[in-house]
């Protein structure tokens, strides 16, 4: 990986000029090797943010409305804006949780527990289901099955992952 290569390459900057010591780069490379599931889940959540944002822009262009969020619970623009807004309300904190757990485990030089990996995947899937359920809705007042499943998963799995993260020992 580029990070591993950088760790093996001596710094061309003189000491004291902001060049990190090679040891810290090696440590980062070692920690990044542990970032499997969390990094993939964070990437998926990040990509979903851009997809949903692009969808809002597409609806704005098609409906010729550059501002505002639509006119009621059946308005296509309102639905797109709410799908995007609901996603970003959760994505940031979830990504932070995922990366915290992975970095914590790497710091302890331990693999991420299987339960944590499963919860990460299930929480990511829940957020994707919630976003898809909102984005494909005809009426925000009538939650779709995907939206209900996504919300339930978020409200059950999110706190479970948070509580589990608090129990990771030093």
C-alpha positions in Angstrom: 0.0 0.0 0.0 1.1 3.6 -0.4 1.2 4.1 3.3 3.4 1.1 3.8 5.7 2.3 1.0 5.9 5.8 2.7 6.8 4.2 6.0 9.8 2.5 4.4 10.9 5.6 2.5 13.3 7.8 4.5 12.1 11.4 5.0 13.7 13.9 2.6 12.9 16.8 5.0 15.5 17.7 7.7 14.7 16.9 11.3 12.5 19.5 12.9 10.8 20.5 9.6 7.5 18.8 10.1 8.6 15.4 8.8 7.0 12.6 10.9 9.3 10.0 12.3 9.4 6.8 10.3 8.3 4.9 13.3 5.0 6.8 13.5 4.4 6.1 9.8 5.0 2.4 10.3 2.6 2.4 13.2 -0.1 4.0 11.0 0.6 1.4 8.3 0.1 -1.4 10.9 -3.1 0.2 12.1 -4.5 0.6 8.6 -4.1 -3.1 8.0 -6.8 -3.7 10.7 -9.3 -1.4 9.0 -11.2 -4.0 6.9 -14.9 -4.0 7.8 -15.1 -0.5 9.4 -13.4 1.2 6.5 -15.6 -0.6 4.0 -18.8 0.4 5.9 -17.6 4.0 6.3 -16.9 4.1 2.5 -20.4 2.8 1.7 -22.0 5.3 4.0 -19.9 8.1 2.5 -20.7 7.1 -1.0 -24.4 6.9 -0.1 -24.2 10.6 1.0 -23.0 11.6 -2.4 -25.5 9.4 -4.3 -28.4 11.0 -2.2 -27.0 14.5 -2.7 -26.8 13.9 -6.5 -30.4 12.7 -6.4 -31.5 15.9 -4.8 -29.6 17.9 -7.4 -31.2 15.9 -10.2 -34.7 16.5 -8.9 -33.9 20.2 -8.5 -32.8 20.4 -12.1 -35.7 18.4 -13.4 -38.3 20.4 -11.4 -36.5 23.7 -12.0 -36.4 24.5 -8.3 -33.0 25.7 -7.2 -34.0 26.5 -3.6 -36.3 25.2 -1.0 -37.3 21.7 0.0 -40.6 21.1 -1.7 -44.3 21.5 -1.0 -45.6 18.8 1.3 -45.1 15.2 2.1 -45.8 13.9 -1.5 -43.5 16.4 -3.2 -40.6 14.6 -5.0 -38.1 17.3 -3.9 -39.2 17.2 -0.3 -38.8 13.4 -0.3 -35.3 13.6 -1.9 -34.2 16.3 0.6 -35.5 14.3 3.6 -33.8 11.1 2.4 -30.5 13.0 2.1 -31.0 14.9 5.4 -32.0 11.8 7.3 -28.9 9.9 6.0 -26.4 12.7 6.9 -28.0 13.0 10.4 -26.7 9.5 11.2 -23.8 8.9 8.8 -21.2 11.1 10.5 -21.6 9.7 14.0 -21.8 6.1 12.7 -18.6 6.6 10.7 -16.9 8.0 13.7 -18.0 5.0 15.8 -16.8 2.5 13.2 -13.4 4.1 12.9 -13.1 4.6 16.7 -13.6 0.9 17.3 -11.2 -0.1 14.6 -8.5 2.3 15.7 -9.0 1.3 19.3 -8.5 -2.4 18.5 -5.5 -1.6 16.3 -4.0 0.3 19.2 -4.6 -2.7 21.5 -3.0 -4.9 18.7 -6.1 -7.0 18.7 -8.4 -8.0 15.9 -11.8 -6.3 15.8 -14.3 -8.7 17.6 -16.6 -10.6 15.3 -19.6 -9.2 17.1 -18.4 -5.7 16.3 -17.9 -6.5 12.6 -21.4 -8.0 12.4 -22.9 -4.9 14.1 -21.0 -2.6 11.7 -22.3 -4.4 8.7 -25.9 -4.6 10.0 -25.9 -0.9 11.0 -24.6 0.1 7.6 -27.3 -2.0 5.9 -29.9 -0.5 8.2 -28.9 3.0 7.2 -29.0 2.1 3.5 -32.4 0.5 3.9 -33.7 3.7 5.7 -32.3 5.9 2.9 -33.7 3.7 0.1 -37.1 3.5 1.9 -37.2 7.3 2.2 -35.9 8.0 -1.3 -38.4 5.7 -3.0 -41.4 6.8 -0.9 -44.5 8.3 -2.6 -45.6 10.0 0.7 -43.5 10.8 3.7 -46.5 10.2 5.9 -46.6 6.5 5.0 -43.3 4.8 5.8 -42.2 2.1 3.5 -41.2 -1.3 4.7 -37.5 -0.5 3.9 -37.7 2.7 5.9 -39.3 0.9 8.9 -36.6 -1.9 8.8 -33.8 0.7 8.4 -35.1 2.8 11.3 -35.6 -0.2 13.6 -32.1 -1.5 12.8 -30.6 1.9 13.4 -32.4 2.3 16.8 -31.4 -1.2 18.0 -28.0 -1.8 16.4 -26.6 1.7 16.8 -26.9 1.8 20.6 -25.7 -1.8 20.8 -22.6 -0.9 18.9 -22.1 2.2 21.0 -22.4 0.2 24.2 -20.1 -2.5 22.9 -17.5 0.2 22.0 -17.6 1.4 25.6 -16.8 -2.1 26.9 -13.6 -2.5 24.8 -10.8 -2.8 27.5 -7.4 -1.2 27.6 
